Amino acid sequence: MTAPRPLIAGNWKMNGLAASLDEARAVAAALDERSPAARVTICPPATLISRLADAVGGTGVEIGGQDCRAELTGAFTGDVSAEMLADAGAGLVILGHSERRAGYGETDALVAAKAGAAHRAGLEPIVCVGETLAEREAGRTLDIVTGQVRGSLPARLAGQAFAVAYEPVWAIGTGLTPTL
């Protein structure tokens, strides 16, 4: 078994229009010249996934979605299923991002259901975990992160490709910098 390659995923969040495709093409060209040791993924807004997949197809850049719904189909206005992401050209999907956990109340169980849906659709889940400043200052970092990992990764991912992204929530926008 070979060691997995590190994964660098750029989350564009709610940024990017068609003009941003030129930036992605430039990134792809630069990466193709250098052949990096890490996998590189761009996770644009859902509106750009298909066009970005076409723009950088055949290069070393992978495409990911920023979230998905656990259900395959249904009356969920504005949501995107894992199958829709795969159909648009995504190969990965970010799940459990701190903004979704905090702003939308996403639980570990919901993240696990989404990770299962990603697997069902043939996508590689990127599951985000991390503690807040209050949790860190209370000495709960390992408990919080371990709990999120255990609760957010369904058993069906055993032996499958997935990534866990440690996202120290306390460092986002605070000026505090995490160390290795």
SEMI-254206 format. One record per residue (C-alpha): residue number from 0; residue in one letter; x, y, z. Coordinates in steps of 0.05 Angstrom, whole numbers, padded with zeros to 5 digits. Layout:
BEGIN
+-----+------+--------+--------+--------+
: seq : type :      u :      v :      w :
+-----+------+--------+--------+--------+
: NUM :    a :      X :      Y :      Z :
...
+-----+------+--------+--------+--------+
END
This chain:
BEGIN
+-----+------+--------+--------+--------+
: seq : type :      u :      v :      w :
+-----+------+--------+--------+--------+
:   0 :    m :  00000 :  00000 :  00000 :
:   1 :    t :  00027 :  00068 : -00019 :
:   2 :    a :  00023 :  00128 :  00027 :
:   3 :    p : -00033 :  00176 :  00009 :
:   4 :    r : -00012 :  00242 : -00023 :
:   5 :    p : -00028 :  00305 :  00016 :
:   6 :    l : -00089 :  00342 : -00008 :
:   7 :    i : -00092 :  00417 : -00017 :
:   8 :    a : -00164 :  00440 : -00027 :
:   9 :    g : -00181 :  00512 : -00044 :
:  10 :    n : -00251 :  00529 : -00021 :
:  11 :    w : -00276 :  00588 : -00062 :
:  12 :    k : -00337 :  00594 : -00016 :
:  13 :    m : -00389 :  00642 : -00047 :
:  14 :    n : -00339 :  00674 : -00093 :
:  15 :    g : -00326 :  00666 : -00167 :
:  16 :    l : -00360 :  00678 : -00233 :
:  17 :    a : -00345 :  00654 : -00303 :
:  18 :    a : -00286 :  00702 : -00306 :
:  19 :    s : -00253 :  00662 : -00250 :
:  20 :    l : -00243 :  00603 : -00296 :
:  21 :    d : -00181 :  00637 : -00325 :
:  22 :    e : -00150 :  00637 : -00255 :
:  23 :    a : -00164 :  00562 : -00249 :
:  24 :    r : -00133 :  00550 : -00318 :
:  25 :    a : -00071 :  00588 : -00296 :
:  26 :    v : -00066 :  00546 : -00233 :
:  27 :    a : -00074 :  00482 : -00273 :
:  28 :    a : -00019 :  00504 : -00323 :
:  29 :    a :  00029 :  00521 : -00266 :
:  30 :    l :  00016 :  00455 : -00231 :
:  31 :    d :  00025 :  00415 : -00295 :
:  32 :    e :  00094 :  00448 : -00303 :
:  33 :    r :  00116 :  00429 : -00233 :
:  34 :    s :  00082 :  00363 : -00218 :
:  35 :    p :  00069 :  00375 : -00144 :
:  36 :    a :  00074 :  00322 : -00090 :
:  37 :    a :  00005 :  00341 : -00066 :
:  38 :    r : -00063 :  00332 : -00098 :
:  39 :    v : -00095 :  00399 : -00114 :
:  40 :    t : -00170 :  00410 : -00113 :
:  41 :    i : -00211 :  00471 : -00127 :
:  42 :    c : -00280 :  00474 : -00095 :
:  43 :    p : -00318 :  00529 : -00131 :
:  44 :    p : -00391 :  00549 : -00121 :
:  45 :    a : -00439 :  00497 : -00149 :
:  46 :    t : -00454 :  00544 : -00208 :
:  47 :    l : -00382 :  00536 : -00233 :
:  48 :    i : -00369 :  00462 : -00222 :
:  49 :    s : -00387 :  00438 : -00292 :
:  50 :    r : -00352 :  00496 : -00327 :
:  51 :    l : -00290 :  00488 : -00283 :
:  52 :    a : -00288 :  00414 : -00296 :
:  53 :    d : -00288 :  00428 : -00371 :
:  54 :    a : -00236 :  00484 : -00363 :
:  55 :    v : -00185 :  00443 : -00326 :
:  56 :    g : -00202 :  00373 : -00351 :
:  57 :    g : -00141 :  00332 : -00366 :
:  58 :    t : -00097 :  00372 : -00319 :
:  59 :    g : -00074 :  00355 : -00248 :
:  60 :    v : -00129 :  00398 : -00216 :
:  61 :    e : -00187 :  00360 : -00185 :
:  62 :    i : -00256 :  00391 : -00175 :
:  63 :    g : -00297 :  00388 : -00111 :
:  64 :    g : -00363 :  00412 : -00086 :
:  65 :    q : -00372 :  00454 : -00023 :
:  66 :    d : -00429 :  00414 :  00008 :
:  67 :    c : -00483 :  00364 : -00010 :
:  68 :    r : -00550 :  00340 :  00014 :
:  69 :    a : -00553 :  00269 :  00043 :
:  70 :    e : -00615 :  00251 :  00004 :
:  71 :    l : -00611 :  00227 : -00068 :
:  72 :    t : -00670 :  00269 : -00092 :
:  73 :    g : -00729 :  00307 : -00064 :
:  74 :    a : -00764 :  00372 : -00051 :
:  75 :    f : -00703 :  00409 : -00022 :
:  76 :    t : -00703 :  00476 : -00057 :
:  77 :    g : -00633 :  00502 : -00068 :
:  78 :    d : -00597 :  00440 : -00044 :
:  79 :    v : -00551 :  00397 : -00086 :
:  80 :    s : -00544 :  00321 : -00079 :
:  81 :    a : -00478 :  00285 : -00082 :
:  82 :    e : -00501 :  00253 : -00148 :
:  83 :    m : -00513 :  00322 : -00177 :
:  84 :    l : -00442 :  00343 : -00158 :
:  85 :    a : -00413 :  00280 : -00190 :
:  86 :    d : -00455 :  00291 : -00252 :
:  87 :    a : -00428 :  00363 : -00257 :
:  88 :    g : -00356 :  00338 : -00255 :
:  89 :    a : -00337 :  00339 : -00182 :
:  90 :    g : -00295 :  00283 : -00152 :
:  91 :    l : -00294 :  00308 : -00080 :
:  92 :    v : -00339 :  00346 : -00033 :
:  93 :    i : -00325 :  00387 :  00030 :
:  94 :    l : -00370 :  00367 :  00089 :
:  95 :    g : -00377 :  00392 :  00160 :
:  96 :    h : -00343 :  00458 :  00146 :
:  97 :    s : -00342 :  00502 :  00209 :
:  98 :    e : -00388 :  00553 :  00176 :
:  99 :    r : -00440 :  00499 :  00162 :
: 100 :    r : -00433 :  00469 :  00232 :
: 101 :    a : -00440 :  00537 :  00266 :
: 102 :    g : -00486 :  00574 :  00218 :
: 103 :    y : -00532 :  00517 :  00198 :
: 104 :    g : -00528 :  00475 :  00261 :
: 105 :    e : -00499 :  00415 :  00224 :
: 106 :    t : -00486 :  00358 :  00272 :
: 107 :    d : -00435 :  00302 :  00268 :
: 108 :    a : -00492 :  00254 :  00250 :
: 109 :    l : -00513 :  00298 :  00192 :
: 110 :    v : -00442 :  00304 :  00167 :
: 111 :    a : -00436 :  00228 :  00171 :
: 112 :    a : -00500 :  00221 :  00130 :
: 113 :    k : -00472 :  00269 :  00078 :
: 114 :    a : -00406 :  00230 :  00077 :
: 115 :    g : -00446 :  00167 :  00064 :
: 116 :    a : -00482 :  00202 :  00007 :
: 117 :    a : -00416 :  00225 : -00022 :
: 118 :    h : -00390 :  00154 : -00020 :
: 119 :    r : -00455 :  00129 : -00052 :
: 120 :    a : -00444 :  00179 : -00110 :
: 121 :    g : -00371 :  00160 : -00119 :
: 122 :    l : -00345 :  00225 : -00088 :
: 123 :    e : -00287 :  00230 : -00040 :
: 124 :    p : -00311 :  00265 :  00023 :
: 125 :    i : -00267 :  00318 :  00056 :
: 126 :    v : -00294 :  00320 :  00127 :
: 127 :    c : -00276 :  00383 :  00167 :
: 128 :    v : -00265 :  00381 :  00242 :
: 129 :    g : -00240 :  00432 :  00291 :
: 130 :    e : -00251 :  00467 :  00358 :
: 131 :    t : -00271 :  00537 :  00377 :
: 132 :    l : -00228 :  00584 :  00419 :
: 133 :    a : -00271 :  00571 :  00481 :
: 134 :    e : -00262 :  00495 :  00471 :
: 135 :    r : -00188 :  00503 :  00461 :
: 136 :    e : -00179 :  00548 :  00522 :
: 137 :    a : -00218 :  00497 :  00563 :
: 138 :    g : -00168 :  00443 :  00543 :
: 139 :    r : -00221 :  00405 :  00504 :
: 140 :    t : -00186 :  00404 :  00435 :
: 141 :    l : -00173 :  00330 :  00433 :
: 142 :    d : -00241 :  00312 :  00459 :
: 143 :    i : -00277 :  00357 :  00410 :
: 144 :    v : -00236 :  00337 :  00349 :
: 145 :    t : -00237 :  00262 :  00366 :
: 146 :    g : -00312 :  00265 :  00377 :
: 147 :    q : -00323 :  00300 :  00311 :
: 148 :    v : -00280 :  00249 :  00274 :
: 149 :    r : -00315 :  00190 :  00306 :
: 150 :    g : -00384 :  00220 :  00296 :
: 151 :    s : -00374 :  00247 :  00225 :
: 152 :    l : -00343 :  00187 :  00190 :
: 153 :    p : -00392 :  00131 :  00175 :
: 154 :    a : -00368 :  00060 :  00180 :
: 155 :    r : -00381 :  00050 :  00105 :
: 156 :    l : -00319 :  00094 :  00091 :
: 157 :    a : -00272 :  00041 :  00119 :
: 158 :    g : -00223 :  00023 :  00064 :
: 159 :    q : -00249 :  00080 :  00020 :
: 160 :    a : -00215 :  00145 :  00000 :
: 161 :    f : -00233 :  00204 :  00044 :
: 162 :    a : -00197 :  00262 :  00077 :
: 163 :    v : -00203 :  00295 :  00145 :
: 164 :    a : -00186 :  00369 :  00146 :
: 165 :    y : -00168 :  00399 :  00213 :
: 166 :    e : -00197 :  00468 :  00214 :
: 167 :    p : -00178 :  00505 :  00278 :
: 168 :    v : -00241 :  00548 :  00283 :
: 169 :    w : -00207 :  00592 :  00335 :
: 170 :    a : -00155 :  00615 :  00284 :
: 171 :    i : -00205 :  00639 :  00231 :
: 172 :    g : -00203 :  00714 :  00227 :
: 173 :    t : -00173 :  00722 :  00297 :
: 174 :    g : -00100 :  00736 :  00278 :
: 175 :    l : -00080 :  00675 :  00319 :
: 176 :    t : -00037 :  00626 :  00281 :
: 177 :    p : -00037 :  00551 :  00295 :
: 178 :    t :  00028 :  00513 :  00298 :
: 179 :    l :  00041 :  00443 :  00274 :
+-----+------+--------+--------+--------+
END
